[in-house]
Amino acid sequence: MVDLHWKSKMSTSHMPSKTPKLSLSDKLSPRGSLPSLQLPFRTTDISAAAPSFCAAYDHYLRLPELRKLWNSRDFPNWSNEPILKPALQALEITFRFLSTVFSDIRPYSNRREWNRRVESIAARQIEIIAMLCEDEEHNLATRGTAPTADLSSSNGSRSYSEASLLPRLATWYKSKDVAQRILLSVECQMRRCPYTLGLGEPNLNGKPSLLYDAVCRPDEVHALQTTPYDDRVENYENHAVHATHQIVESWIHASWKLLERIGDAIEGRRFEKAAEDCYAVERIWKLLAEVEDVHLMMDPGDFLRLKNQLSVRSSSGETASFCFRSRELVEVTKMCRDLRHRVPEILEVEVDPKGGPRIQEAAMKLYVAEKNSEFEKVQVLQAMQAIEAAMKRFFYAYKQVLAVVMGSSEANGNRVGLNSDAGDSLTQIFLEPTYFPSLDAAKTFLGYLWDNNDNNKWV
């Protein structure tokens, strides 16, 4: 979500920092004194941009129509449909984006690197989709619910998608090599799944094929490829910006559904399932950063001219960064932060109203306990912290993309001479304290424990 005109004066909430007390059982007490640990609890406030800017953003990307596709339920008995449907549609938009790249007639376009970038994005998406399919089939409650077709009973009909662009790209001389590598990626990534995607991959094991056209609806996805400004904007980068943001929004929606499922899994004490979905969300944040990097390939003159043609700029009173015009990005960010409130529930301990170290001590005991019974709790806590790290890296990387694409002066809202972190919400999100201070403190003190306990030294 590259900012087309960006200023940021994000306010932060100031809360007094506390130094938690530490009380350990004799079994866990180190011989030396423990270090003091300062844990500030200040968190940067984020909110969506003004409604008019969010509406203009939605209109440009045709998000109302996309949301109807994301939320359609064609297979009520398939619990993975709300997650895999937007994921597959993002993949199909990537194929359309690949076709746009190969159709670029500009002599100054770096076609070779463009091809590599888009191919890499497609491969990363296939990896996450395969991960979601594999996790689904390992769950007894969802196994065998995906809509598939058995090739042995296909009666000679076509065994792969008729509407997807990928099989056609595999026959076009310009895109043949890249498309065939993507098909091989599908074959490799889906090997651990009992079915395959049905995009024309070799399917060497003759597995059932997902009803790709029925799930993804490629024709309806490609009907949304035009922007509302195509009739008056003659700029090749317009199609790249449009496709890139549609891919991002589709995966953000998939993340939203995963985060809802994570909450349900934690409430149901299904920690292994919650950890699997947490790691999927982590991978999606990393994918979003890679998709945003595509803007680094855009021609500076064409992109800056597009910014002027679209007339998408912040008013003098607008303080939110352009990425916060995505309402779902803001909500998903908040949902990822709110995972911290699940820690006491996972550890089965109440928060001490006086600020005591109950949660920290429970985490320390969990980390050093026998892993035969509660290893799933450790896995979900680790996965939640992995989401935090990936999300913060995304916002920091987004800030760097802004600076490279438009220049650091404009990326900082023309605040020349000011420090990079002065009122900069993107930097503040990256630099704000950990969302899991009790887990952080538990690891800090355990590390100090093992460093000062001679009985645990390697001989």
Salt bridges, closest charged atoms under 4 A:
ASP58 OD2 - ARG67 NH1 3.47
ASP58 OD2 - ARG327 NH1 2.68
GLU65 OE2 - ARG62 NE 3.63
ASP74 OD2 - LYS85 NZ 3.11
ASP74 OD1 - ARG217 NH2 2.62
GLU81 OE1 - ARG73 NE 2.97
GLU81 OE2 - LYS85 NZ 3.37
GLU92 OE2 - HIS222 NE2 2.79
ASP104 OD2 - ARG106 NH2 2.81
GLU113 OE1 - ARG116 NH1 3.76
GLU113 OE2 - ARG117 NE 3.02
GLU119 OE2 - ARG181 NE 2.83
GLU127 OE2 - ARG283 NH1 2.61
GLU134 OE1 - ARG192 NE 3.13
GLU220 OE1 - ARG217 NH1 3.58
GLU237 OE2 - ARG106 NH1 3.04
GLU260 OE1 - LYS257 NZ 3.86
GLU267 OE2 - ARG342 NH1 3.47
GLU276 OE1 - LYS273 NZ 3.99
ASP277 OD2 - ARG261 NE 2.93
ASP277 OD1 - LYS273 NZ 3.68
GLU282 OE2 - LYS286 NZ 3.17
GLU290 OE1 - ARG124 NH2 3.37
GLU292 OE1 - HIS295 ND1 3.51
ASP302 OD2 - ARG106 NH1 2.75
ASP302 OD1 - ARG305 NH2 3.44
GLU328 OE2 - ARG67 NE 3.76
GLU328 OE2 - HIS253 ND1 3.29
ASP338 OD1 - HIS341 NE2 3.77
GLU345 OE1 - ARG342 NH1 3.18
GLU348 OE2 - ARG269 NH2 3.35
GLU348 OE2 - LYS377 NZ 2.62
ASP352 OD2 - ARG358 NE 3.76
GLU374 OE2 - LYS377 NZ 3.23
GLU388 OE2 - LYS392 NZ 3.00
GLU410 OE2 - HIS5 ND1 3.18
GLU410 OE2 - LYS307 NZ 2.04
ASP424 OD2 - LYS399 NZ 2.53
GLU432 OE2 - ARG337 NH2 2.95
ASP454 OD2 - ARG31 NH1 3.35
